[in-house]
Amino acid sequence: MKTTNLSSIFKIQLRYMMNRRRFHLLVIFITVIITLSFLENCFRYYGLDIGVIPSAATGWIGRVPRGTGTVWNLYLFYSFLNNFLLPFGALVFADFYLTDQKEGIYPLLITRSSSDTYHLSGAILCFCGPFVIIFLSFIISLLLSYTVFPLQSMTNVFSSTRPLLDYLFPTKNIVLFPELLYSHPLLANLLYILYNSLLASSWALFSYTLSHFLRFSRLLIVILPILCILIFGNAVDYFLPGSPMEYYQNPVAHSATRYLGFFWGYVLVPLFLSVVVIWTRLRKKKVDEL
């Protein structure tokens, strides 16, 4: 008899997700990334003249400055955004369906609920899990900036160690939302924190939908979306520079033009496709799936 409702099965899956060893490792991983990126950012400006020290908002690690003087930096946070954000999001819970089948948990759960309730609850958690982890981690990284950088910057735009003329007189479309970026940097940071959280969550949900078609490989549902993004971005970039996803994950100026269509498309397209697949499954499924 099926007595477990959506909220109950959601709590069961939430406990299962948070008790997994992988979840703990992912939390440790992003904590290390945030910590090392913050220390790297402190080293980047250590010992420099006050005229080149940014404000707390513009000194946030998510802005990924292109360099300061002759000091070499890893730009660890930039590497995380470009290479690990999407797989990080997918690894949180996107493979729950395949994992539960492999471990024999799936039949037990749907005997207490229905298959549709199980998948809907898992899809919600698949989206919300990475969103919460990434959003809170990035917010903490932003708060850390306020512990070492001044609230207001005394940056000298004519400094030889940090030319900022391109920041004050940006070429058209090399940054998105220029008024927000330059006049309200804190709000711009919050926008990109929200954007990257949604980016990871949308593609994590897309990875979950792939698990309905690629049941033979948990690894493939994580790797395939990334390969598609790389192929699409590089192929389109040949004809329309400014299309790769990496151009839209932080607010710092790039040499190529940026487009709002790509900015929103990288979030909304996988989200739309995932919702269509999930909605179609819920409408068509008439019996529990074993």
N, C-alpha and C positions, 0 to 999 in steps of 0.2 A: 504494500500500500504506500502510495506516494504522499507524504505529509510535509516534506520540507519545502518551504517557499523560497523565493528568490533571495531575500535577506539572509535566511539561514544558510543556504548553500554558499552565498557570498562570504559569510563569516568563516565557514569551513575552509574555503579556498584561500581566503586571506591569511588564516593561521598557517595553512600549508605553505603558502608562498614565503611568509616571513620566517618560517622555521627551516627552510631549505638552506643548506650550506652555501649554495651558489648566491643566494640573496645576501648573506652575510659578507661573502667575498666581494660582491659588487659594491656594497656600502663602504667596505674598507678601501676598495680601489678608488672610488670617486673621492673619498676623504683624503687619500694620499695625493691624488691629482690636484685637488683644491689647495692643499697645504703646500705642496712643492711649487705650484704656480704662484702662490702668494709670496713665498720666499724668493722665488726667481724674480718676481716683480720688485720686491724690496731691493734685491741686489742690483737690478737694472738701474735704479736711481740713487743707490747709495753713494754718498760722497760728491754728488753733483751740486752745482749751484742752485740756490733757491729759485732762480729764474727759469729753470727747466723742470721743476717738480710739478706734476699735475695736481689737480684737485682730487678729492676722494672719488668723485664720480667718474672723471676722465682717467683716473689711474686704476680703475677696475680691471682685473685680469681679462675679462671678457671683451675688452676693447682691443686687445692684442696689438699694441703699438708696433710699428715697423722697424723700430730701432732707436737707440739713444747713443749718440756719440759713436765711438769705435768699439763699445763693449758688445761681445758676442753673447747671444742668449738662445736658449733652447726653444722658447715660445711653446712650452709644454701644453698650455691650455688650448692654444691654436691647434696643436696636433690632436688633442683629445676631441675637439669639435669636429675636425675633418675626418678622423679615422676611427674613432671609437664611440661617438655619440649614438649612432644608430644601432650597432651591435650591442652596446650597453643596454639600450632600451628594450631590444628584443630578448635579451638574455634574462631579463627580470621575470617574465612570465609568459612569453609568447608561445612557448612550446608545451604549455600545460596539458593540452589535449593529447599530444603524442607521448608525453612523459607518463600521464595517468594511464594510458592504454598499455604502455610497456611495463609499468609497475603493477598493473592489475587493480588500480584504484578506480578507474572509470566505471566498471560495472557496479562496484559497490556504491558509488555516489548516485548513479541514476536509478538505483533501486530505492533510494530515499527521496529522490526528486524525479524530474523528467529530463530527458536529454536536452530539450530546448532551454530549460531553466539553467542547466549546467553550463551550456555554451554561452548563454547570454550573460550569466554571472561572471564566467571566466573572461569574456570579451571586455566587460566593464573593468575588471581588475587588470587585465592586460594593458588597457589604456591608462588607467589611473595610477598603477604602480610606478612605472617609469616617470610619469609626469610629476608625482609627488617627490620622488627621490631627487630628480634633477632640479626641479624648481627650488626645493629647500636648500640643496647643496649650493646652487648658484646664488641664492639670496644670502647665504652665509658668507660666500666669497665676496659679495658686494659689501656686506657689513664689515668684513675684515679690512677693506680699503679705508674705511673711516677711522680705523685705529692707528694708521700710520701716515696717511696723507691729509693735508689741510682741507678744510671745507671749501676754501676759495684758493684758486691758483694765482701765482704771481708770474706765470710763464711769460718770458720775453720772446716774442715771435721772431725776433731777429737774431736769436741765439745761434751761434755756429754749431752747437752740439745737438740741437734739436730743431730743425727747420719746421715751422708750423704754418707757413704761408698757405700751403695747400689745404690746411684745416680751416683757415679763415676765408679763403677764396676758392672753394671747391669747384672742380669742373662739373658741369651739369651731369647729373645722374650717376656719378661714381659713388655716391652715397644715397641711401634711401632716407626719407624723412629728414632732410637737412636742418629744417627749423627746429625739430625736436632734438636732433643730435647735438647741435651747437648751442642752442638756447636753453634746453632743458635736458642736460645729459643724464640726470638720474632717471627721468621718465624713459629716456631712450634705452638705458640699461635694463629697466624693468620690462620694456617691450621685447628686447632680445632674450631676456631670461624666459619670458613667457613663450616666445617663438621657438626657442630650442627645446623647451619642455614639450610643447605640442608636436614639434618635429619628431622627436624620439618616440612619443606616444603614438602618433599616427602611423609611423612605419612599423612599430611594434605590433599594432593591431593588424596591419597588413600582413606581417609575418605570420600572425595567428591564422588569418584567413587562408594563407597558403598551406597551412597544415592540413586542411581539408582535402587538398589535392596532392600533396607531397608527403604522404604518410610514411614513406620509407626512410625519411632522413630529417632528423631534427636540426642538423647542421645546415642543410640546404635552405631551410626557411629563414635562417638568419643571414646567410651569405647572398642568396639570390637577389633580394631587394637592393643590397649594396652594389652588386655587379650591374644591375639595371640602371641605377643612378649614375654610376661611373661611365657606363657606355653611353647613356643618353646625354649626360653633361658634356662629355668630351666630343661626341659626334655633333651635337648642336652648336657647341662652342666654336667649331671650325667655321660655321656659317654665320653664327650670331654670338660674338664674344660677350661674355657676361652670363652665360647660362649655367655653369657648374654650381652645385649646391653650396660649396664652400664660400662663395661670394656673398651668401645671404645669412650666414650663421653668426657674423659679428658686424658691428656698425662701422668699422674702420674703412677708410677709403681704399678702393682698388683702382687699378689703371683702367679696367674695363667698365663699360656701362652696365648698370644694374636695372632690372625690370621688375615692376611690381607683380606682373603676371607669374614670373618664376618664383618670386618671394612667397606668394600665397599658394601657388600651384604645388610646391613641394610639400606643403602641409595638407591642403584640401583634396588633392587627387587621391593619395592613398587612403585618406579618411573616407572619401566618398565611395571608392571601390570596396572598401571593407564593409561599410554600412550596407551597401547593395547586396554583397554576398551573404552577410549575416541575416539581413531582412528576408532575402529569398529563401534561405535555409529555414528560418522560423515559419514562414508561410507554407512551405512545401512539406515539411516534416510532419507526418501524421502519427508515427509510432516511434517508440524509443529505439535508439540506435545501439546495437551491441556489437 
